[in-house]
Amino acid sequence: MATWNVGDIPDQRGRTAVVTGANSGIGYAAARALAHRGAHVILACRSPERGAAALERMSSEVPDGSVELIRLDLGDLNSVRDFAETYTHASDRLDLLVNNAGVMAVAQSRTADGFETQFGINHLGHFALTGLLLPLLLATPGARVVTVSSGMHLRANIDIDDLNSERKYGRWLAYGRSKTANLLFTHELARRLAANGSQIVAAAAHPGYAATNLQTAGPSAEGRKGVERFMRVGNRLFAQSAASGALPTLYAATAPGVRPDSFIGPSFAMWRGAPGPSTRAPWTLNDQAGERLWTASERLTGITYDELKT
């Protein structure tokens, strides 16, 4: 694992992957690597314009690749349902679902369905998407679900009584909570899959500090020019590339022997380097918390995992 890189990705020919947020950053790098190794890759992107630009770029970089674009807005459950319907009508298998898209440290706001934006997009949107695509995942031997969390999950546990941060909102607090939710979701999904005898591997990953537009998108949209400049300088001086940041996701998605509920990240101080097992807060391994978050997520989204009833 110490020297694992994209050249170690097993042959992906005959496999199909959905990558959310694949128009830039970690998502784009992961999707490109999977396409290069032969997978048919669906770029699941919110913006049709940015998605089309990413598709054109990837088609030029991987001319023999099989790539398509389907719109997905994780901040709108109707869009999530539309994506799942479009995909399931077009395909009878799904080998790999990479729950990558996300927002970071944005100003307090709400999704189309009224959820706090970071919790709604980073967790609830992916929870709903995975549930809607679960029948195809269960029907595909060797399928995996990889959810991208962050080392920032160490900053905050979820508050099950204030999931939408109605009593207290801090942009970094809410982000940390949403990333903890990603790991609790992975933990509970892995537990339920095992209880139902499924061989699907549900794992999580994080990119460390990688130079992507995740750091600058929020400040730019809010006009916080000083913060945006600070983030750009940090990306330039300290961050690893998006391609390097994608390696933990790609390892969790494709490497042989990845165990359910693994958390893969950069090997050096959770920051950079080759992928390996990552530090994880104990609260992300709490069965009771995972079950309570799962129940709340089903209630909030209206998406129930009927195939994984416990």
Secondary structure as a PSIPRED ss2 file (coil, helix, strand):
# PSIPRED VFORMAT (PSIPRED V4.0)

   1 M C   1.000  0.000  0.000
   2 A C   1.000  0.000  0.000
   3 T C   1.000  0.000  0.000
   4 W C   1.000  0.000  0.000
   5 N C   1.000  0.000  0.000
   6 V H   0.000  1.000  0.000
   7 G H   0.000  1.000  0.000
   8 D H   0.000  1.000  0.000
   9 I C   1.000  0.000  0.000
  10 P C   1.000  0.000  0.000
  11 D C   1.000  0.000  0.000
  12 Q C   1.000  0.000  0.000
  13 R C   1.000  0.000  0.000
  14 G C   1.000  0.000  0.000
  15 R C   1.000  0.000  0.000
  16 T E   0.000  0.000  1.000
  17 A E   0.000  0.000  1.000
  18 V E   0.000  0.000  1.000
  19 V E   0.000  0.000  1.000
  20 T E   0.000  0.000  1.000
  21 G C   1.000  0.000  0.000
  22 A C   1.000  0.000  0.000
  23 N C   1.000  0.000  0.000
  24 S C   1.000  0.000  0.000
  25 G H   0.000  1.000  0.000
  26 I H   0.000  1.000  0.000
  27 G H   0.000  1.000  0.000
  28 Y H   0.000  1.000  0.000
  29 A H   0.000  1.000  0.000
  30 A H   0.000  1.000  0.000
  31 A H   0.000  1.000  0.000
  32 R H   0.000  1.000  0.000
  33 A H   0.000  1.000  0.000
  34 L H   0.000  1.000  0.000
  35 A H   0.000  1.000  0.000
  36 H H   0.000  1.000  0.000
  37 R C   1.000  0.000  0.000
  38 G C   1.000  0.000  0.000
  39 A C   1.000  0.000  0.000
  40 H E   0.000  0.000  1.000
  41 V E   0.000  0.000  1.000
  42 I E   0.000  0.000  1.000
  43 L E   0.000  0.000  1.000
  44 A E   0.000  0.000  1.000
  45 C E   0.000  0.000  1.000
  46 R C   1.000  0.000  0.000
  47 S C   1.000  0.000  0.000
  48 P H   0.000  1.000  0.000
  49 E H   0.000  1.000  0.000
  50 R H   0.000  1.000  0.000
  51 G H   0.000  1.000  0.000
  52 A H   0.000  1.000  0.000
  53 A H   0.000  1.000  0.000
  54 A H   0.000  1.000  0.000
  55 L H   0.000  1.000  0.000
  56 E H   0.000  1.000  0.000
  57 R H   0.000  1.000  0.000
  58 M H   0.000  1.000  0.000
  59 S H   0.000  1.000  0.000
  60 S H   0.000  1.000  0.000
  61 E H   0.000  1.000  0.000
  62 V C   1.000  0.000  0.000
  63 P C   1.000  0.000  0.000
  64 D C   1.000  0.000  0.000
  65 G C   1.000  0.000  0.000
  66 S E   0.000  0.000  1.000
  67 V E   0.000  0.000  1.000
  68 E E   0.000  0.000  1.000
  69 L E   0.000  0.000  1.000
  70 I E   0.000  0.000  1.000
  71 R E   0.000  0.000  1.000
  72 L C   1.000  0.000  0.000
  73 D C   1.000  0.000  0.000
  74 L C   1.000  0.000  0.000
  75 G C   1.000  0.000  0.000
  76 D C   1.000  0.000  0.000
  77 L H   0.000  1.000  0.000
  78 N H   0.000  1.000  0.000
  79 S H   0.000  1.000  0.000
  80 V H   0.000  1.000  0.000
  81 R H   0.000  1.000  0.000
  82 D H   0.000  1.000  0.000
  83 F H   0.000  1.000  0.000
  84 A H   0.000  1.000  0.000
  85 E H   0.000  1.000  0.000
  86 T H   0.000  1.000  0.000
  87 Y H   0.000  1.000  0.000
  88 T H   0.000  1.000  0.000
  89 H H   0.000  1.000  0.000
  90 A H   0.000  1.000  0.000
  91 S C   1.000  0.000  0.000
  92 D C   1.000  0.000  0.000
  93 R C   1.000  0.000  0.000
  94 L C   1.000  0.000  0.000
  95 D C   1.000  0.000  0.000
  96 L E   0.000  0.000  1.000
  97 L E   0.000  0.000  1.000
  98 V E   0.000  0.000  1.000
  99 N E   0.000  0.000  1.000
 100 N C   1.000  0.000  0.000
 101 A C   1.000  0.000  0.000
 102 G C   1.000  0.000  0.000
 103 V C   1.000  0.000  0.000
 104 M C   1.000  0.000  0.000
 105 A C   1.000  0.000  0.000
 106 V C   1.000  0.000  0.000
 107 A C   1.000  0.000  0.000
 108 Q C   1.000  0.000  0.000
 109 S C   1.000  0.000  0.000
 110 R E   0.000  0.000  1.000
 111 T C   1.000  0.000  0.000
 112 A C   1.000  0.000  0.000
 113 D C   1.000  0.000  0.000
 114 G C   1.000  0.000  0.000
 115 F C   1.000  0.000  0.000
 116 E E   0.000  0.000  1.000
 117 T H   0.000  1.000  0.000
 118 Q H   0.000  1.000  0.000
 119 F H   0.000  1.000  0.000
 120 G H   0.000  1.000  0.000
 121 I H   0.000  1.000  0.000
 122 N H   0.000  1.000  0.000
 123 H H   0.000  1.000  0.000
 124 L H   0.000  1.000  0.000
 125 G H   0.000  1.000  0.000
 126 H H   0.000  1.000  0.000
 127 F H   0.000  1.000  0.000
 128 A H   0.000  1.000  0.000
 129 L H   0.000  1.000  0.000
 130 T H   0.000  1.000  0.000
 131 G H   0.000  1.000  0.000
 132 L H   0.000  1.000  0.000
 133 L H   0.000  1.000  0.000
 134 L H   0.000  1.000  0.000
 135 P H   0.000  1.000  0.000
 136 L H   0.000  1.000  0.000
 137 L H   0.000  1.000  0.000
 138 L H   0.000  1.000  0.000
 139 A C   1.000  0.000  0.000
 140 T C   1.000  0.000  0.000
 141 P C   1.000  0.000  0.000
 142 G C   1.000  0.000  0.000
 143 A C   1.000  0.000  0.000
 144 R E   0.000  0.000  1.000
 145 V E   0.000  0.000  1.000
 146 V E   0.000  0.000  1.000
 147 T E   0.000  0.000  1.000
 148 V E   0.000  0.000  1.000
 149 S C   1.000  0.000  0.000
 150 S C   1.000  0.000  0.000
 151 G H   0.000  1.000  0.000
 152 M H   0.000  1.000  0.000
 153 H H   0.000  1.000  0.000
 154 L H   0.000  1.000  0.000
 155 R H   0.000  1.000  0.000
 156 A C   1.000  0.000  0.000
 157 N C   1.000  0.000  0.000
 158 I C   1.000  0.000  0.000
 159 D C   1.000  0.000  0.000
 160 I C   1.000  0.000  0.000
 161 D C   1.000  0.000  0.000
 162 D C   1.000  0.000  0.000
 163 L C   1.000  0.000  0.000
 164 N C   1.000  0.000  0.000
 165 S C   1.000  0.000  0.000
 166 E C   1.000  0.000  0.000
 167 R C   1.000  0.000  0.000
 168 K C   1.000  0.000  0.000
 169 Y C   1.000  0.000  0.000
 170 G C   1.000  0.000  0.000
 171 R H   0.000  1.000  0.000
 172 W H   0.000  1.000  0.000
 173 L H   0.000  1.000  0.000
 174 A H   0.000  1.000  0.000
 175 Y H   0.000  1.000  0.000
 176 G H   0.000  1.000  0.000
 177 R H   0.000  1.000  0.000
 178 S H   0.000  1.000  0.000
 179 K H   0.000  1.000  0.000
 180 T H   0.000  1.000  0.000
 181 A H   0.000  1.000  0.000
 182 N H   0.000  1.000  0.000
 183 L H   0.000  1.000  0.000
 184 L H   0.000  1.000  0.000
 185 F H   0.000  1.000  0.000
 186 T H   0.000  1.000  0.000
 187 H H   0.000  1.000  0.000
 188 E H   0.000  1.000  0.000
 189 L H   0.000  1.000  0.000
 190 A H   0.000  1.000  0.000
 191 R H   0.000  1.000  0.000
 192 R H   0.000  1.000  0.000
 193 L H   0.000  1.000  0.000
 194 A H   0.000  1.000  0.000
 195 A H   0.000  1.000  0.000
 196 N C   1.000  0.000  0.000
 197 G C   1.000  0.000  0.000
 198 S C   1.000  0.000  0.000
 199 Q C   1.000  0.000  0.000
 200 I C   1.000  0.000  0.000
 201 V E   0.000  0.000  1.000
 202 A E   0.000  0.000  1.000
 203 A E   0.000  0.000  1.000
 204 A E   0.000  0.000  1.000
 205 A E   0.000  0.000  1.000
 206 H C   1.000  0.000  0.000
 207 P C   1.000  0.000  0.000
 208 G C   1.000  0.000  0.000
 209 Y C   1.000  0.000  0.000
 210 A E   0.000  0.000  1.000
 211 A C   1.000  0.000  0.000
 212 T C   1.000  0.000  0.000
 213 N C   1.000  0.000  0.000
 214 L H   0.000  1.000  0.000
 215 Q H   0.000  1.000  0.000
 216 T H   0.000  1.000  0.000
 217 A H   0.000  1.000  0.000
 218 G H   0.000  1.000  0.000
 219 P H   0.000  1.000  0.000
 220 S H   0.000  1.000  0.000
 221 A H   0.000  1.000  0.000
 222 E H   0.000  1.000  0.000
 223 G C   1.000  0.000  0.000
 224 R C   1.000  0.000  0.000
 225 K H   0.000  1.000  0.000
 226 G H   0.000  1.000  0.000
 227 V H   0.000  1.000  0.000
 228 E H   0.000  1.000  0.000
 229 R H   0.000  1.000  0.000
 230 F H   0.000  1.000  0.000
 231 M H   0.000  1.000  0.000
 232 R H   0.000  1.000  0.000
 233 V H   0.000  1.000  0.000
 234 G H   0.000  1.000  0.000
 235 N H   0.000  1.000  0.000
 236 R H   0.000  1.000  0.000
 237 L H   0.000  1.000  0.000
 238 F H   0.000  1.000  0.000
 239 A C   1.000  0.000  0.000
 240 Q E   0.000  0.000  1.000
 241 S C   1.000  0.000  0.000
 242 A H   0.000  1.000  0.000
 243 A H   0.000  1.000  0.000
 244 S H   0.000  1.000  0.000
 245 G H   0.000  1.000  0.000
 246 A C   1.000  0.000  0.000
 247 L H   0.000  1.000  0.000
 248 P H   0.000  1.000  0.000
 249 T H   0.000  1.000  0.000
 250 L H   0.000  1.000  0.000
 251 Y H   0.000  1.000  0.000
 252 A H   0.000  1.000  0.000
 253 A H   0.000  1.000  0.000
 254 T H   0.000  1.000  0.000
 255 A C   1.000  0.000  0.000
 256 P C   1.000  0.000  0.000
 257 G C   1.000  0.000  0.000
 258 V C   1.000  0.000  0.000
 259 R C   1.000  0.000  0.000
 260 P C   1.000  0.000  0.000
 261 D C   1.000  0.000  0.000
 262 S C   1.000  0.000  0.000
 263 F E   0.000  0.000  1.000
 264 I E   0.000  0.000  1.000
 265 G E   0.000  0.000  1.000
 266 P E   0.000  0.000  1.000
 267 S E   0.000  0.000  1.000
 268 F E   0.000  0.000  1.000
 269 A C   1.000  0.000  0.000
 270 M C   1.000  0.000  0.000
 271 W C   1.000  0.000  0.000
 272 R E   0.000  0.000  1.000
 273 G E   0.000  0.000  1.000
 274 A E   0.000  0.000  1.000
 275 P E   0.000  0.000  1.000
 276 G E   0.000  0.000  1.000
 277 P E   0.000  0.000  1.000
 278 S C   1.000  0.000  0.000
 279 T C   1.000  0.000  0.000
 280 R C   1.000  0.000  0.000
 281 A C   1.000  0.000  0.000
 282 P H   0.000  1.000  0.000
 283 W H   0.000  1.000  0.000
 284 T H   0.000  1.000  0.000
 285 L H   0.000  1.000  0.000
 286 N C   1.000  0.000  0.000
 287 D H   0.000  1.000  0.000
 288 Q H   0.000  1.000  0.000
 289 A H   0.000  1.000  0.000
 290 G H   0.000  1.000  0.000
 291 E H   0.000  1.000  0.000
 292 R H   0.000  1.000  0.000
 293 L H   0.000  1.000  0.000
 294 W H   0.000  1.000  0.000
 295 T H   0.000  1.000  0.000
 296 A H   0.000  1.000  0.000
 297 S H   0.000  1.000  0.000
 298 E H   0.000  1.000  0.000
 299 R H   0.000  1.000  0.000
 300 L H   0.000  1.000  0.000
 301 T H   0.000  1.000  0.000
 302 G C   1.000  0.000  0.000
 303 I C   1.000  0.000  0.000
 304 T C   1.000  0.000  0.000
 305 Y C   1.000  0.000  0.000
 306 D H   0.000  1.000  0.000
 307 E H   0.000  1.000  0.000
 308 L H   0.000  1.000  0.000
 309 K C   1.000  0.000  0.000
 310 T C   1.000  0.000  0.000
